[in-house]
């Protein structure tokens, strides 16, 4: 699949009137299909307290949502 096709499919998903979880899940599905990935995740960075929270994931062995607290040094590299 070409980049232009992926962007054409992502456009309506990203500009639609849905909540973040539905939009992120649909976008993740499109990108995963384009690269033929069997699992994937999208994370949101929060700086206080420093953590990553999954907003969409396709894993058979991990429940949603996943939260990963970051050490201060790791948080600095994310911001």
TIGU-415275 format. One record per residue (C-alpha): x negated, y, z; residue number from 1; residue in three letters. Coordinates in steps of 0.05 Angstrom, whole numbers, plus 5000, padded with zeros to 4 digits. Each point is the difference from the previous one (the first is absolute). Layout:
REM residues N
+------+-------+------+-----+---------+
! east ! north !   up ! num ! residuo !
+------+-------+------+-----+---------+
!    X !     Y !    Z ! NUM !     ALA !
...
+------+-------+------+-----+---------+
REM end
This chain:
REM residues 79
+------+-------+------+-----+---------+
! east ! north !   up ! num ! residuo !
+------+-------+------+-----+---------+
! 5000 !  5000 ! 5000 !   1 !     UNK !
! 4973 !  5069 ! 4981 !   2 !     UNK !
! 4993 !  5057 ! 5049 !   3 !     UNK !
! 5052 !  5041 ! 4961 !   4 !     UNK !
! 5051 !  4943 ! 5008 !   5 !     UNK !
! 4987 !  4996 ! 5075 !   6 !     UNK !
! 5008 !  5075 ! 5008 !   7 !     UNK !
! 5064 !  4998 ! 4958 !   8 !     UNK !
! 5029 !  4948 ! 5048 !   9 !     UNK !
! 4976 !  5035 ! 5063 !  10 !     UNK !
! 5029 !  5068 ! 4980 !  11 !     UNK !
! 5074 !  4985 ! 5013 !  12 !     UNK !
! 4983 !  4961 ! 5063 !  13 !     UNK !
! 4959 !  5056 ! 5031 !  14 !     UNK !
! 5048 !  5055 ! 4981 !  15 !     UNK !
! 5064 !  4964 ! 5019 !  16 !     UNK !
! 5042 !  5017 ! 5061 !  17 !     UNK !
! 4982 !  4943 ! 5046 !  18 !     UNK !
! 4969 !  4995 ! 5068 !  19 !     UNK !
! 4925 !  4991 ! 5007 !  20 !     UNK !
! 5003 !  4926 ! 5016 !  21 !     UNK !
! 5041 !  4984 ! 4938 !  22 !     UNK !
! 4958 !  5045 ! 4955 !  23 !     UNK !
! 4934 !  4972 ! 5026 !  24 !     UNK !
! 5024 !  4928 ! 4992 !  25 !     UNK !
! 5023 !  5011 ! 4929 !  26 !     UNK !
! 4935 !  5036 ! 4982 !  27 !     UNK !
! 4959 !  4944 ! 5031 !  28 !     UNK !
! 5039 !  4948 ! 4960 !  29 !     UNK !
! 4985 !  5037 ! 4935 !  30 !     UNK !
! 4926 !  5008 ! 5014 !  31 !     UNK !
! 4993 !  4928 ! 5024 !  32 !     UNK !
! 5034 !  4974 ! 4938 !  33 !     UNK !
! 4954 !  5042 ! 4956 !  34 !     UNK !
! 4937 !  4972 ! 5031 !  35 !     UNK !
! 5029 !  4931 ! 5012 !  36 !     UNK !
! 4989 !  5003 ! 5075 !  37 !     UNK !
! 5031 !  4949 ! 5046 !  38 !     UNK !
! 4998 !  5044 ! 5061 !  39 !     UNK !
! 4991 !  5074 ! 5016 !  40 !     UNK !
! 5016 !  5056 ! 5048 !  41 !     UNK !
! 5008 !  5076 ! 5003 !  42 !     UNK !
! 4979 !  5035 ! 5064 !  43 !     UNK !
! 5014 !  5068 ! 5030 !  44 !     UNK !
! 4944 !  5034 ! 5039 !  45 !     UNK !
! 5016 !  5035 ! 5066 !  46 !     UNK !
! 4946 !  5040 ! 5035 !  47 !     UNK !
! 5028 !  5008 ! 5071 !  48 !     UNK !
! 4993 !  4946 ! 5024 !  49 !     UNK !
! 4958 !  4974 ! 4942 !  50 !     UNK !
! 5034 !  4941 ! 4967 !  51 !     UNK !
! 5023 !  4969 ! 4935 !  52 !     UNK !
! 5072 !  4979 ! 4994 !  53 !     UNK !
! 5026 !  4957 ! 4942 !  54 !     UNK !
! 5057 !  5031 ! 4962 !  55 !     UNK !
! 5005 !  4942 ! 4951 !  56 !     UNK !
! 4967 !  4932 ! 4997 !  57 !     UNK !
! 5006 !  4936 ! 4962 !  58 !     UNK !
! 4969 !  4947 ! 5043 !  59 !     UNK !
! 5030 !  4933 ! 5015 !  60 !     UNK !
! 4964 !  4993 ! 5066 !  61 !     UNK !
! 5005 !  5070 ! 5029 !  62 !     UNK !
! 5064 !  5032 ! 5027 !  63 !     UNK !
! 5017 !  5073 ! 4983 !  64 !     UNK !
! 4984 !  5051 ! 5024 !  65 !     UNK !
! 4927 !  4991 ! 5017 !  66 !     UNK !
! 4963 !  5051 ! 5043 !  67 !     UNK !
! 4925 !  5004 ! 5007 !  68 !     UNK !
! 4969 !  5046 ! 5052 !  69 !     UNK !
! 4935 !  5032 ! 4978 !  70 !     UNK !
! 4938 !  5016 ! 5039 !  71 !     UNK !
! 4981 !  5073 ! 5000 !  72 !     UNK !
! 4942 !  4990 ! 4951 !  73 !     UNK !
! 5047 !  4963 ! 4952 !  74 !     UNK !
! 5051 !  5055 ! 5004 !  75 !     UNK !
! 4949 !  5052 ! 4979 !  76 !     UNK !
! 4985 !  4962 ! 4936 !  77 !     UNK !
! 5075 !  4997 ! 4982 !  78 !     UNK !
! 5014 !  5075 ! 5007 !  79 !     UNK !
+------+-------+------+-----+---------+
REM end
